[in-house]
């Protein structure tokens, strides 16, 4: 992995997430492996975590940008890359739901929200944030009006 290219691409993406993008080269770079897998020296662990967080933020920004640009299929690819990297990361799951909603696939959005809600409950005993829940109509998230 070219650490400098990854960091530069990720920072550019986070800082300028509203500009039009060609998602595939950026996505390929952001979906790479961790820095020096198997190494456990302190400096490597710190740098690996910094790059992991930077990559996750960039994938979130890429997914959001691609959704706004009307490219939900590419947005889903970026969101799923983030989910694969960190399955409990709510922002990645919000990006999945947002892309489904952009395609008017409410059933897919609801299914994914509920799957994530179950995962969070099973793993951490918590609920998704209220902001995530509000992405869906009340009845779709299991809330009855009244």
BALOBA-1460 file (C-alpha; in Angstrom, 3 decimals):
// residues 146
<rec num="1" residu="x" x="0.000" y="0.000" z="0.000"/>
<rec num="2" residu="x" x="1.240" y="3.492" z="-0.808"/>
<rec num="3" residu="x" x="0.543" y="5.186" z="2.514"/>
<rec num="4" residu="x" x="1.095" y="8.695" z="1.190"/>
<rec num="5" residu="x" x="-1.246" y="8.192" z="-1.767"/>
<rec num="6" residu="x" x="-3.909" y="6.720" z="0.518"/>
<rec num="7" residu="x" x="-3.652" y="9.578" z="3.007"/>
<rec num="8" residu="x" x="-3.653" y="12.230" z="0.270"/>
<rec num="9" residu="x" x="-6.653" y="10.703" z="-1.504"/>
<rec num="10" residu="x" x="-8.582" y="10.269" z="1.739"/>
<rec num="11" residu="x" x="-7.902" y="13.812" z="2.958"/>
<rec num="12" residu="x" x="-8.802" y="15.301" z="-0.433"/>
<rec num="13" residu="x" x="-12.032" y="13.361" z="-0.414"/>
<rec num="14" residu="x" x="-12.972" y="14.384" z="3.113"/>
<rec num="15" residu="x" x="-12.156" y="18.055" z="2.470"/>
<rec num="16" residu="x" x="-13.827" y="18.294" z="-0.935"/>
<rec num="17" residu="x" x="-16.608" y="15.739" z="-0.754"/>
<rec num="18" residu="x" x="-18.982" y="17.822" z="-2.918"/>
<rec num="19" residu="x" x="-16.933" y="17.766" z="-6.096"/>
<rec num="20" residu="x" x="-17.812" y="15.210" z="-8.793"/>
<rec num="21" residu="x" x="-15.851" y="11.993" z="-8.489"/>
<rec num="22" residu="x" x="-15.067" y="8.963" z="-10.544"/>
<rec num="23" residu="x" x="-15.699" y="6.472" z="-7.753"/>
<rec num="24" residu="x" x="-13.849" y="3.374" z="-8.913"/>
<rec num="25" residu="x" x="-10.145" y="4.376" z="-8.620"/>
<rec num="26" residu="x" x="-10.792" y="6.136" z="-5.318"/>
<rec num="27" residu="x" x="-12.816" y="3.212" z="-4.024"/>
<rec num="28" residu="x" x="-10.124" y="0.728" z="-5.043"/>
<rec num="29" residu="x" x="-7.493" y="2.706" z="-3.153"/>
<rec num="30" residu="x" x="-9.677" y="3.074" z="-0.053"/>
<rec num="31" residu="x" x="-10.572" y="-0.615" z="0.035"/>
<rec num="32" residu="x" x="-6.983" y="-1.796" z="0.427"/>
<rec num="33" residu="x" x="-5.339" y="-3.729" z="3.212"/>
<rec num="34" residu="x" x="-4.084" y="-2.473" z="6.550"/>
<rec num="35" residu="x" x="-0.591" y="-1.102" z="6.938"/>
<rec num="36" residu="x" x="2.023" y="-3.795" z="7.615"/>
<rec num="37" residu="x" x="-0.347" y="-6.582" z="8.713"/>
<rec num="38" residu="x" x="1.175" y="-8.786" z="11.367"/>
<rec num="39" residu="x" x="3.538" y="-6.145" z="12.715"/>
<rec num="40" residu="x" x="2.901" y="-5.224" z="16.339"/>
<rec num="41" residu="x" x="5.405" y="-2.471" z="17.019"/>
<rec num="42" residu="x" x="3.889" y="0.554" z="18.752"/>
<rec num="43" residu="x" x="4.554" y="3.000" z="15.915"/>
<rec num="44" residu="x" x="2.950" y="0.612" z="13.399"/>
<rec num="45" residu="x" x="-0.129" y="0.103" z="15.575"/>
<rec num="46" residu="x" x="-0.627" y="3.856" z="15.926"/>
<rec num="47" residu="x" x="-0.122" y="4.563" z="12.223"/>
<rec num="48" residu="x" x="-2.318" y="1.618" z="11.232"/>
<rec num="49" residu="x" x="-5.175" y="2.937" z="13.390"/>
<rec num="50" residu="x" x="-4.731" y="6.490" z="12.066"/>
<rec num="51" residu="x" x="-4.919" y="5.223" z="8.489"/>
<rec num="52" residu="x" x="-7.872" y="2.950" z="9.292"/>
<rec num="53" residu="x" x="-9.843" y="5.860" z="10.722"/>
<rec num="54" residu="x" x="-8.872" y="8.093" z="7.806"/>
<rec num="55" residu="x" x="-9.952" y="5.395" z="5.346"/>
<rec num="56" residu="x" x="-13.302" y="4.937" z="7.123"/>
<rec num="57" residu="x" x="-14.019" y="8.670" z="7.128"/>
<rec num="58" residu="x" x="-13.094" y="8.877" z="3.453"/>
<rec num="59" residu="x" x="-15.343" y="5.927" z="2.561"/>
<rec num="60" residu="x" x="-18.222" y="7.613" z="4.405"/>
<rec num="61" residu="x" x="-17.575" y="10.882" z="2.550"/>
<rec num="62" residu="x" x="-17.295" y="9.057" z="-0.769"/>
<rec num="63" residu="x" x="-20.580" y="7.223" z="-0.212"/>
<rec num="64" residu="x" x="-22.358" y="10.461" z="0.722"/>
<rec num="65" residu="x" x="-20.917" y="12.303" z="-2.266"/>
<rec num="66" residu="x" x="-21.829" y="9.538" z="-4.715"/>
<rec num="67" residu="x" x="-25.374" y="9.398" z="-3.342"/>
<rec num="68" residu="x" x="-25.756" y="13.163" z="-3.828"/>
<rec num="69" residu="x" x="-24.399" y="12.812" z="-7.378"/>
<rec num="70" residu="x" x="-27.101" y="10.270" z="-8.214"/>
<rec num="71" residu="x" x="-24.736" y="7.283" z="-8.257"/>
<rec num="72" residu="x" x="-26.271" y="5.054" z="-5.584"/>
<rec num="73" residu="x" x="-24.723" y="1.811" z="-6.883"/>
<rec num="74" residu="x" x="-21.217" y="3.252" z="-6.448"/>
<rec num="75" residu="x" x="-22.286" y="4.787" z="-3.134"/>
<rec num="76" residu="x" x="-23.318" y="1.345" z="-1.942"/>
<rec num="77" residu="x" x="-19.920" y="-0.058" z="-2.905"/>
<rec num="78" residu="x" x="-18.176" y="2.594" z="-0.806"/>
<rec num="79" residu="x" x="-20.594" y="2.101" z="2.091"/>
<rec num="80" residu="x" x="-20.166" y="-1.685" z="2.023"/>
<rec num="81" residu="x" x="-16.380" y="-1.311" z="1.991"/>
<rec num="82" residu="x" x="-16.718" y="0.685" z="5.198"/>
<rec num="83" residu="x" x="-19.133" y="-1.844" z="6.720"/>
<rec num="84" residu="x" x="-16.742" y="-4.698" z="5.895"/>
<rec num="85" residu="x" x="-13.908" y="-2.824" z="7.555"/>
<rec num="86" residu="x" x="-15.899" y="-1.914" z="10.682"/>
<rec num="87" residu="x" x="-19.248" y="-3.751" z="11.002"/>
<rec num="88" residu="x" x="-20.441" y="-1.760" z="14.029"/>
<rec num="89" residu="x" x="-19.763" y="1.675" z="12.506"/>
<rec num="90" residu="x" x="-23.121" y="3.435" z="12.339"/>
<rec num="91" residu="x" x="-22.065" y="6.024" z="9.765"/>
<rec num="92" residu="x" x="-21.283" y="3.229" z="7.299"/>
<rec num="93" residu="x" x="-24.712" y="1.693" z="7.810"/>
<rec num="94" residu="x" x="-26.364" y="5.097" z="7.449"/>
<rec num="95" residu="x" x="-24.606" y="5.420" z="4.091"/>
<rec num="96" residu="x" x="-26.058" y="2.055" z="3.006"/>
<rec num="97" residu="x" x="-29.561" y="3.151" z="4.009"/>
<rec num="98" residu="x" x="-29.108" y="6.555" z="2.367"/>
<rec num="99" residu="x" x="-28.092" y="4.970" z="-0.945"/>
<rec num="100" residu="x" x="-31.097" y="2.627" z="-0.826"/>
<rec num="101" residu="x" x="-33.396" y="5.572" z="-0.116"/>
<rec num="102" residu="x" x="-31.858" y="7.516" z="-3.011"/>
<rec num="103" residu="x" x="-32.981" y="4.683" z="-5.296"/>
<rec num="104" residu="x" x="-36.452" y="4.679" z="-3.681"/>
<rec num="105" residu="x" x="-35.756" y="1.214" z="-2.301"/>
<rec num="106" residu="x" x="-37.512" y="1.734" z="1.012"/>
<rec num="107" residu="x" x="-37.817" y="-2.005" z="1.679"/>
<rec num="108" residu="x" x="-34.031" y="-2.458" z="1.316"/>
<rec num="109" residu="x" x="-33.396" y="0.558" z="3.553"/>
<rec num="110" residu="x" x="-35.760" y="-0.750" z="6.239"/>
<rec num="111" residu="x" x="-34.343" y="-4.271" z="6.038"/>
<rec num="112" residu="x" x="-30.809" y="-2.951" z="6.449"/>
<rec num="113" residu="x" x="-31.759" y="-0.633" z="9.324"/>
<rec num="114" residu="x" x="-33.375" y="-3.502" z="11.222"/>
<rec num="115" residu="x" x="-30.433" y="-5.834" z="10.570"/>
<rec num="116" residu="x" x="-28.055" y="-3.186" z="11.936"/>
<rec num="117" residu="x" x="-30.347" y="-2.545" z="14.898"/>
<rec num="118" residu="x" x="-30.255" y="-6.265" z="15.767"/>
<rec num="119" residu="x" x="-26.477" y="-6.366" z="15.340"/>
<rec num="120" residu="x" x="-26.005" y="-3.400" z="17.686"/>
<rec num="121" residu="x" x="-28.363" y="-4.880" z="20.234"/>
<rec num="122" residu="x" x="-26.673" y="-8.300" z="20.138"/>
<rec num="123" residu="x" x="-23.106" y="-6.965" z="20.216"/>
<rec num="124" residu="x" x="-23.371" y="-3.870" z="22.413"/>
<rec num="125" residu="x" x="-26.856" y="-3.818" z="23.915"/>
<rec num="126" residu="x" x="-27.598" y="-0.393" z="22.406"/>
<rec num="127" residu="x" x="-29.913" y="1.118" z="19.800"/>
<rec num="128" residu="x" x="-28.924" y="3.081" z="16.679"/>
<rec num="129" residu="x" x="-28.803" y="6.830" z="17.159"/>
<rec num="130" residu="x" x="-32.032" y="8.818" z="16.908"/>
<rec num="131" residu="x" x="-30.628" y="10.559" z="13.812"/>
<rec num="132" residu="x" x="-30.283" y="7.186" z="12.082"/>
<rec num="133" residu="x" x="-33.794" y="6.137" z="13.061"/>
<rec num="134" residu="x" x="-35.222" y="9.409" z="11.711"/>
<rec num="135" residu="x" x="-33.920" y="8.563" z="8.234"/>
<rec num="136" residu="x" x="-36.894" y="6.202" z="7.914"/>
<rec num="137" residu="x" x="-40.616" y="6.890" z="8.269"/>
<rec num="138" residu="x" x="-41.852" y="6.078" z="11.821"/>
<rec num="139" residu="x" x="-43.888" y="3.037" z="10.746"/>
<rec num="140" residu="x" x="-40.887" y="1.624" z="8.840"/>
<rec num="141" residu="x" x="-38.708" y="1.681" z="11.930"/>
<rec num="142" residu="x" x="-41.369" y="0.051" z="14.107"/>
<rec num="143" residu="x" x="-42.775" y="3.191" z="15.736"/>
<rec num="144" residu="x" x="-46.515" y="3.662" z="15.698"/>
<rec num="145" residu="x" x="-47.736" y="7.238" z="15.319"/>
<rec num="146" residu="x" x="-49.661" y="8.727" z="18.155"/>
